[in-house]
Amino acid sequence: MGQGTWKMGERAERRSDEIAALRAGVDLGMTLIDTELPRVLWRRFLSDLSG
């Protein structure tokens, strides 16, 4: 099971909620993240998730 990222990274005011959603999915055991994000935004998310 996995989660998608479509429309994530488009609005700065949603950033913390989007990161929390990705973390929650991983915590629940999701092993697939569909990276619909442009590469630059996805790298920012990965940086935030690890930090």
Rosetta blueprint (number, residue, H / E / L):
1 M L
2 G E
3 Q E
4 G E
5 T L
6 W L
7 K L
8 M L
9 G L
10 E L
11 R L
12 A H
13 E H
14 R H
15 R H
16 S H
17 D H
18 E H
19 I H
20 A H
21 A H
22 L H
23 R H
24 A H
25 G H
26 V H
27 D H
28 L L
29 G L
30 M L
31 T L
32 L E
33 I E
34 D E
35 T L
36 E L
37 L L
38 P L
39 R H
40 V H
41 L H
42 W H
43 R H
44 R H
45 F H
46 L H
47 S H
48 D H
49 L H
50 S H
51 G L
